[in-house]
Amino acid sequence: MGVVEEPAIGRGRGLSVNVEDIKARRGEAPWAERVVISDAVEVVAICQNPGHPNDWHYHLEDEWWFIYQGELSWTIEGQPEPIYVKTGDWILVPANHFHYIQVHGDGPSIRIATTYNGEWHRHDRENKPPAPDGARVD
């Protein structure tokens, strides 16, 4: 699932973009598209079908998402149960917390991820918690 490298907004690009336009251009899941990039933050639209494999990872900074479409769950280090979200919800994963995202329901989900520019999926840390069932371990 490659990410388009040239964002629609920021760094000399446009000032607005529409998720439905991205969906029409990208087609069926899975896909991810960097929508906004600035010196401080990066926003990525991510479309996945139920059952799409995601990895058990963390970031050095907070990361948050808006659920544009679908049903998902986040298994977050330190939380006793997964957190379930649906269209219209926001969710935050605090910095340095491993997390795993699952798509549920009958169709694709679209989530809008916001993180600090330059952050990436990190997989190694002292006292790494065990990965949940189904999580890809890189």
PyMOL CGO cylinders between C-alpha atoms (Angstrom):
from pymol import cmd
from pymol.cgo import CYLINDER

trace = [
    CYLINDER, 0.00, 0.00, 0.00, 2.14, 2.85, -1.27, 0.3, 1, 1, 1, 1, 1, 1,
    CYLINDER, 2.14, 2.85, -1.27, 1.66, 6.43, -0.20, 0.3, 1, 1, 1, 1, 1, 1,
    CYLINDER, 1.66, 6.43, -0.20, 1.56, 9.15, -2.83, 0.3, 1, 1, 1, 1, 1, 1,
    CYLINDER, 1.56, 9.15, -2.83, 4.58, 11.32, -2.11, 0.3, 1, 1, 1, 1, 1, 1,
    CYLINDER, 4.58, 11.32, -2.11, 3.27, 14.67, -3.36, 0.3, 1, 1, 1, 1, 1, 1,
    CYLINDER, 3.27, 14.67, -3.36, 0.59, 15.99, -0.99, 0.3, 1, 1, 1, 1, 1, 1,
    CYLINDER, 0.59, 15.99, -0.99, -2.45, 17.88, -2.22, 0.3, 1, 1, 1, 1, 1, 1,
    CYLINDER, -2.45, 17.88, -2.22, -2.08, 20.65, 0.37, 0.3, 1, 1, 1, 1, 1, 1,
    CYLINDER, -2.08, 20.65, 0.37, 0.95, 22.49, 1.70, 0.3, 1, 1, 1, 1, 1, 1,
    CYLINDER, 0.95, 22.49, 1.70, 4.47, 23.22, 0.50, 0.3, 1, 1, 1, 1, 1, 1,
    CYLINDER, 4.47, 23.22, 0.50, 3.32, 25.23, -2.49, 0.3, 1, 1, 1, 1, 1, 1,
    CYLINDER, 3.32, 25.23, -2.49, 0.37, 23.00, -3.32, 0.3, 1, 1, 1, 1, 1, 1,
    CYLINDER, 0.37, 23.00, -3.32, -3.34, 23.76, -3.11, 0.3, 1, 1, 1, 1, 1, 1,
    CYLINDER, -3.34, 23.76, -3.11, -5.29, 24.92, -0.09, 0.3, 1, 1, 1, 1, 1, 1,
    CYLINDER, -5.29, 24.92, -0.09, -8.08, 22.33, -0.11, 0.3, 1, 1, 1, 1, 1, 1,
    CYLINDER, -8.08, 22.33, -0.11, -8.79, 18.73, -1.08, 0.3, 1, 1, 1, 1, 1, 1,
    CYLINDER, -8.79, 18.73, -1.08, -11.90, 16.53, -0.99, 0.3, 1, 1, 1, 1, 1, 1,
    CYLINDER, -11.90, 16.53, -0.99, -11.91, 12.95, 0.31, 0.3, 1, 1, 1, 1, 1, 1,
    CYLINDER, -11.91, 12.95, 0.31, -14.52, 11.88, -2.25, 0.3, 1, 1, 1, 1, 1, 1,
    CYLINDER, -14.52, 11.88, -2.25, -12.23, 13.12, -5.04, 0.3, 1, 1, 1, 1, 1, 1,
    CYLINDER, -12.23, 13.12, -5.04, -9.37, 11.08, -3.59, 0.3, 1, 1, 1, 1, 1, 1,
    CYLINDER, -9.37, 11.08, -3.59, -11.62, 8.00, -3.39, 0.3, 1, 1, 1, 1, 1, 1,
    CYLINDER, -11.62, 8.00, -3.39, -12.66, 8.41, -7.04, 0.3, 1, 1, 1, 1, 1, 1,
    CYLINDER, -12.66, 8.41, -7.04, -9.06, 8.78, -8.19, 0.3, 1, 1, 1, 1, 1, 1,
    CYLINDER, -9.06, 8.78, -8.19, -7.56, 6.01, -6.05, 0.3, 1, 1, 1, 1, 1, 1,
    CYLINDER, -7.56, 6.01, -6.05, -10.31, 3.42, -6.50, 0.3, 1, 1, 1, 1, 1, 1,
    CYLINDER, -10.31, 3.42, -6.50, -10.66, 0.29, -4.41, 0.3, 1, 1, 1, 1, 1, 1,
    CYLINDER, -10.66, 0.29, -4.41, -8.83, -0.34, -1.15, 0.3, 1, 1, 1, 1, 1, 1,
    CYLINDER, -8.83, -0.34, -1.15, -6.13, -0.58, -0.04, 0.3, 1, 1, 1, 1, 1, 1,
    CYLINDER, -6.13, -0.58, -0.04, -4.54, 2.81, -0.58, 0.3, 1, 1, 1, 1, 1, 1,
    CYLINDER, -4.54, 2.81, -0.58, -2.99, 5.65, 1.38, 0.3, 1, 1, 1, 1, 1, 1,
    CYLINDER, -2.99, 5.65, 1.38, -2.46, 9.21, 0.26, 0.3, 1, 1, 1, 1, 1, 1,
    CYLINDER, -2.46, 9.21, 0.26, -0.50, 11.97, 1.95, 0.3, 1, 1, 1, 1, 1, 1,
    CYLINDER, -0.50, 11.97, 1.95, -2.99, 14.85, 1.94, 0.3, 1, 1, 1, 1, 1, 1,
    CYLINDER, -2.99, 14.85, 1.94, -1.24, 17.60, 3.91, 0.3, 1, 1, 1, 1, 1, 1,
    CYLINDER, -1.24, 17.60, 3.91, 2.39, 18.16, 4.74, 0.3, 1, 1, 1, 1, 1, 1,
    CYLINDER, 2.39, 18.16, 4.74, 3.91, 21.11, 6.56, 0.3, 1, 1, 1, 1, 1, 1,
    CYLINDER, 3.91, 21.11, 6.56, 7.02, 21.72, 8.59, 0.3, 1, 1, 1, 1, 1, 1,
    CYLINDER, 7.02, 21.72, 8.59, 5.12, 20.49, 11.66, 0.3, 1, 1, 1, 1, 1, 1,
    CYLINDER, 5.12, 20.49, 11.66, 2.49, 17.91, 10.69, 0.3, 1, 1, 1, 1, 1, 1,
    CYLINDER, 2.49, 17.91, 10.69, 1.55, 15.33, 8.12, 0.3, 1, 1, 1, 1, 1, 1,
    CYLINDER, 1.55, 15.33, 8.12, -1.98, 14.13, 7.32, 0.3, 1, 1, 1, 1, 1, 1,
    CYLINDER, -1.98, 14.13, 7.32, -2.60, 10.87, 5.47, 0.3, 1, 1, 1, 1, 1, 1,
    CYLINDER, -2.60, 10.87, 5.47, -5.91, 9.43, 4.21, 0.3, 1, 1, 1, 1, 1, 1,
    CYLINDER, -5.91, 9.43, 4.21, -5.83, 5.63, 4.61, 0.3, 1, 1, 1, 1, 1, 1,
    CYLINDER, -5.83, 5.63, 4.61, -8.35, 3.26, 3.03, 0.3, 1, 1, 1, 1, 1, 1,
    CYLINDER, -8.35, 3.26, 3.03, -8.37, -0.43, 4.00, 0.3, 1, 1, 1, 1, 1, 1,
    CYLINDER, -8.37, -0.43, 4.00, -10.75, -3.37, 3.83, 0.3, 1, 1, 1, 1, 1, 1,
    CYLINDER, -10.75, -3.37, 3.83, -11.67, -5.57, 6.80, 0.3, 1, 1, 1, 1, 1, 1,
    CYLINDER, -11.67, -5.57, 6.80, -8.88, -8.06, 7.44, 0.3, 1, 1, 1, 1, 1, 1,
    CYLINDER, -8.88, -8.06, 7.44, -6.12, -5.89, 5.98, 0.3, 1, 1, 1, 1, 1, 1,
    CYLINDER, -6.12, -5.89, 5.98, -2.94, -6.61, 7.98, 0.3, 1, 1, 1, 1, 1, 1,
    CYLINDER, -2.94, -6.61, 7.98, -1.53, -3.77, 10.08, 0.3, 1, 1, 1, 1, 1, 1,
    CYLINDER, -1.53, -3.77, 10.08, 1.58, -3.74, 12.24, 0.3, 1, 1, 1, 1, 1, 1,
    CYLINDER, 1.58, -3.74, 12.24, 2.16, -3.48, 16.00, 0.3, 1, 1, 1, 1, 1, 1,
    CYLINDER, 2.16, -3.48, 16.00, 4.11, -0.23, 16.32, 0.3, 1, 1, 1, 1, 1, 1,
    CYLINDER, 4.11, -0.23, 16.32, 4.54, 3.04, 18.18, 0.3, 1, 1, 1, 1, 1, 1,
    CYLINDER, 4.54, 3.04, 18.18, 5.63, 6.65, 17.55, 0.3, 1, 1, 1, 1, 1, 1,
    CYLINDER, 5.63, 6.65, 17.55, 7.72, 9.10, 19.57, 0.3, 1, 1, 1, 1, 1, 1,
    CYLINDER, 7.72, 9.10, 19.57, 4.90, 11.66, 19.28, 0.3, 1, 1, 1, 1, 1, 1,
    CYLINDER, 4.90, 11.66, 19.28, 1.12, 11.53, 19.68, 0.3, 1, 1, 1, 1, 1, 1,
    CYLINDER, 1.12, 11.53, 19.68, -0.86, 10.34, 16.66, 0.3, 1, 1, 1, 1, 1, 1,
    CYLINDER, -0.86, 10.34, 16.66, -4.56, 10.88, 16.07, 0.3, 1, 1, 1, 1, 1, 1,
    CYLINDER, -4.56, 10.88, 16.07, -7.19, 9.95, 13.50, 0.3, 1, 1, 1, 1, 1, 1,
    CYLINDER, -7.19, 9.95, 13.50, -10.59, 11.04, 12.29, 0.3, 1, 1, 1, 1, 1, 1,
    CYLINDER, -10.59, 11.04, 12.29, -12.80, 8.20, 11.06, 0.3, 1, 1, 1, 1, 1, 1,
    CYLINDER, -12.80, 8.20, 11.06, -14.28, 9.36, 7.76, 0.3, 1, 1, 1, 1, 1, 1,
    CYLINDER, -14.28, 9.36, 7.76, -15.89, 6.03, 6.89, 0.3, 1, 1, 1, 1, 1, 1,
    CYLINDER, -15.89, 6.03, 6.89, -16.29, 2.61, 8.47, 0.3, 1, 1, 1, 1, 1, 1,
    CYLINDER, -16.29, 2.61, 8.47, -15.66, 0.78, 11.72, 0.3, 1, 1, 1, 1, 1, 1,
    CYLINDER, -15.66, 0.78, 11.72, -12.26, 0.13, 13.27, 0.3, 1, 1, 1, 1, 1, 1,
    CYLINDER, -12.26, 0.13, 13.27, -10.62, -0.80, 16.55, 0.3, 1, 1, 1, 1, 1, 1,
    CYLINDER, -10.62, -0.80, 16.55, -7.35, 0.21, 18.15, 0.3, 1, 1, 1, 1, 1, 1,
    CYLINDER, -7.35, 0.21, 18.15, -5.52, -2.11, 20.53, 0.3, 1, 1, 1, 1, 1, 1,
    CYLINDER, -5.52, -2.11, 20.53, -3.38, 0.29, 22.56, 0.3, 1, 1, 1, 1, 1, 1,
    CYLINDER, -3.38, 0.29, 22.56, -0.63, -0.63, 24.99, 0.3, 1, 1, 1, 1, 1, 1,
    CYLINDER, -0.63, -0.63, 24.99, -1.88, -0.20, 28.57, 0.3, 1, 1, 1, 1, 1, 1,
    CYLINDER, -1.88, -0.20, 28.57, -5.58, -0.34, 27.66, 0.3, 1, 1, 1, 1, 1, 1,
    CYLINDER, -5.58, -0.34, 27.66, -7.42, -3.46, 28.91, 0.3, 1, 1, 1, 1, 1, 1,
    CYLINDER, -7.42, -3.46, 28.91, -9.66, -3.73, 25.82, 0.3, 1, 1, 1, 1, 1, 1,
    CYLINDER, -9.66, -3.73, 25.82, -9.58, -2.52, 22.22, 0.3, 1, 1, 1, 1, 1, 1,
    CYLINDER, -9.58, -2.52, 22.22, -11.23, 0.85, 21.57, 0.3, 1, 1, 1, 1, 1, 1,
    CYLINDER, -11.23, 0.85, 21.57, -13.93, 0.67, 18.88, 0.3, 1, 1, 1, 1, 1, 1,
    CYLINDER, -13.93, 0.67, 18.88, -14.65, 3.68, 16.68, 0.3, 1, 1, 1, 1, 1, 1,
    CYLINDER, -14.65, 3.68, 16.68, -16.93, 4.42, 13.74, 0.3, 1, 1, 1, 1, 1, 1,
    CYLINDER, -16.93, 4.42, 13.74, -17.67, 7.11, 11.17, 0.3, 1, 1, 1, 1, 1, 1,
    CYLINDER, -17.67, 7.11, 11.17, -17.42, 10.56, 12.75, 0.3, 1, 1, 1, 1, 1, 1,
    CYLINDER, -17.42, 10.56, 12.75, -15.23, 9.54, 15.71, 0.3, 1, 1, 1, 1, 1, 1,
    CYLINDER, -15.23, 9.54, 15.71, -11.76, 10.77, 16.66, 0.3, 1, 1, 1, 1, 1, 1,
    CYLINDER, -11.76, 10.77, 16.66, -9.14, 8.64, 18.42, 0.3, 1, 1, 1, 1, 1, 1,
    CYLINDER, -9.14, 8.64, 18.42, -5.73, 9.50, 19.91, 0.3, 1, 1, 1, 1, 1, 1,
    CYLINDER, -5.73, 9.50, 19.91, -2.79, 7.22, 20.67, 0.3, 1, 1, 1, 1, 1, 1,
    CYLINDER, -2.79, 7.22, 20.67, -0.33, 8.84, 23.08, 0.3, 1, 1, 1, 1, 1, 1,
    CYLINDER, -0.33, 8.84, 23.08, 3.37, 8.96, 22.24, 0.3, 1, 1, 1, 1, 1, 1,
    CYLINDER, 3.37, 8.96, 22.24, 5.40, 5.81, 22.95, 0.3, 1, 1, 1, 1, 1, 1,
    CYLINDER, 5.40, 5.81, 22.95, 2.36, 3.51, 23.12, 0.3, 1, 1, 1, 1, 1, 1,
    CYLINDER, 2.36, 3.51, 23.12, 2.34, 0.47, 20.87, 0.3, 1, 1, 1, 1, 1, 1,
    CYLINDER, 2.34, 0.47, 20.87, -0.89, 0.18, 18.91, 0.3, 1, 1, 1, 1, 1, 1,
    CYLINDER, -0.89, 0.18, 18.91, -2.57, -2.06, 16.35, 0.3, 1, 1, 1, 1, 1, 1,
    CYLINDER, -2.57, -2.06, 16.35, -5.44, -1.04, 14.07, 0.3, 1, 1, 1, 1, 1, 1,
    CYLINDER, -5.44, -1.04, 14.07, -8.12, -3.41, 12.76, 0.3, 1, 1, 1, 1, 1, 1,
    CYLINDER, -8.12, -3.41, 12.76, -10.87, -2.70, 10.22, 0.3, 1, 1, 1, 1, 1, 1,
    CYLINDER, -10.87, -2.70, 10.22, -14.29, -4.21, 10.96, 0.3, 1, 1, 1, 1, 1, 1,
    CYLINDER, -14.29, -4.21, 10.96, -17.66, -4.28, 9.22, 0.3, 1, 1, 1, 1, 1, 1,
    CYLINDER, -17.66, -4.28, 9.22, -18.73, -5.10, 5.70, 0.3, 1, 1, 1, 1, 1, 1,
    CYLINDER, -18.73, -5.10, 5.70, -16.78, -2.59, 3.67, 0.3, 1, 1, 1, 1, 1, 1,
    CYLINDER, -16.78, -2.59, 3.67, -13.70, -0.42, 3.50, 0.3, 1, 1, 1, 1, 1, 1,
    CYLINDER, -13.70, -0.42, 3.50, -12.78, 2.16, 6.11, 0.3, 1, 1, 1, 1, 1, 1,
    CYLINDER, -12.78, 2.16, 6.11, -11.17, 5.52, 5.58, 0.3, 1, 1, 1, 1, 1, 1,
    CYLINDER, -11.17, 5.52, 5.58, -9.28, 7.14, 8.43, 0.3, 1, 1, 1, 1, 1, 1,
    CYLINDER, -9.28, 7.14, 8.43, -7.47, 10.46, 8.36, 0.3, 1, 1, 1, 1, 1, 1,
    CYLINDER, -7.47, 10.46, 8.36, -4.19, 10.13, 10.29, 0.3, 1, 1, 1, 1, 1, 1,
    CYLINDER, -4.19, 10.13, 10.29, -2.39, 13.15, 11.72, 0.3, 1, 1, 1, 1, 1, 1,
    CYLINDER, -2.39, 13.15, 11.72, 1.12, 12.91, 13.08, 0.3, 1, 1, 1, 1, 1, 1,
    CYLINDER, 1.12, 12.91, 13.08, 4.19, 15.04, 13.41, 0.3, 1, 1, 1, 1, 1, 1,
    CYLINDER, 4.19, 15.04, 13.41, 6.20, 15.37, 10.22, 0.3, 1, 1, 1, 1, 1, 1,
    CYLINDER, 6.20, 15.37, 10.22, 9.06, 12.89, 10.08, 0.3, 1, 1, 1, 1, 1, 1,
    CYLINDER, 9.06, 12.89, 10.08, 7.46, 10.33, 12.41, 0.3, 1, 1, 1, 1, 1, 1,
    CYLINDER, 7.46, 10.33, 12.41, 7.31, 6.72, 11.26, 0.3, 1, 1, 1, 1, 1, 1,
    CYLINDER, 7.31, 6.72, 11.26, 6.36, 3.28, 12.53, 0.3, 1, 1, 1, 1, 1, 1,
    CYLINDER, 6.36, 3.28, 12.53, 8.81, 2.13, 15.19, 0.3, 1, 1, 1, 1, 1, 1,
    CYLINDER, 8.81, 2.13, 15.19, 8.96, -1.52, 16.21, 0.3, 1, 1, 1, 1, 1, 1,
    CYLINDER, 8.96, -1.52, 16.21, 11.78, -1.96, 18.73, 0.3, 1, 1, 1, 1, 1, 1,
    CYLINDER, 11.78, -1.96, 18.73, 11.82, -0.69, 22.29, 0.3, 1, 1, 1, 1, 1, 1,
    CYLINDER, 11.82, -0.69, 22.29, 12.89, -1.94, 25.70, 0.3, 1, 1, 1, 1, 1, 1,
    CYLINDER, 12.89, -1.94, 25.70, 10.03, -3.72, 27.44, 0.3, 1, 1, 1, 1, 1, 1,
    CYLINDER, 10.03, -3.72, 27.44, 8.18, -4.19, 24.15, 0.3, 1, 1, 1, 1, 1, 1,
    CYLINDER, 8.18, -4.19, 24.15, 4.71, -5.56, 24.92, 0.3, 1, 1, 1, 1, 1, 1,
    CYLINDER, 4.71, -5.56, 24.92, 3.60, -8.72, 23.11, 0.3, 1, 1, 1, 1, 1, 1,
    CYLINDER, 3.60, -8.72, 23.11, 1.76, -8.11, 19.86, 0.3, 1, 1, 1, 1, 1, 1,
    CYLINDER, 1.76, -8.11, 19.86, -1.98, -8.83, 19.78, 0.3, 1, 1, 1, 1, 1, 1,
    CYLINDER, -1.98, -8.83, 19.78, -3.27, -11.78, 17.75, 0.3, 1, 1, 1, 1, 1, 1,
    CYLINDER, -3.27, -11.78, 17.75, -3.35, -10.95, 14.05, 0.3, 1, 1, 1, 1, 1, 1,
    CYLINDER, -3.35, -10.95, 14.05, -0.89, -8.06, 14.24, 0.3, 1, 1, 1, 1, 1, 1,
    CYLINDER, -0.89, -8.06, 14.24, 1.94, -8.01, 11.75, 0.3, 1, 1, 1, 1, 1, 1,
    CYLINDER, 1.94, -8.01, 11.75, 5.29, -7.84, 13.55, 0.3, 1, 1, 1, 1, 1, 1,
    CYLINDER, 5.29, -7.84, 13.55, 8.02, -6.13, 11.52, 0.3, 1, 1, 1, 1, 1, 1,
]
cmd.load_cgo(trace, "trace")
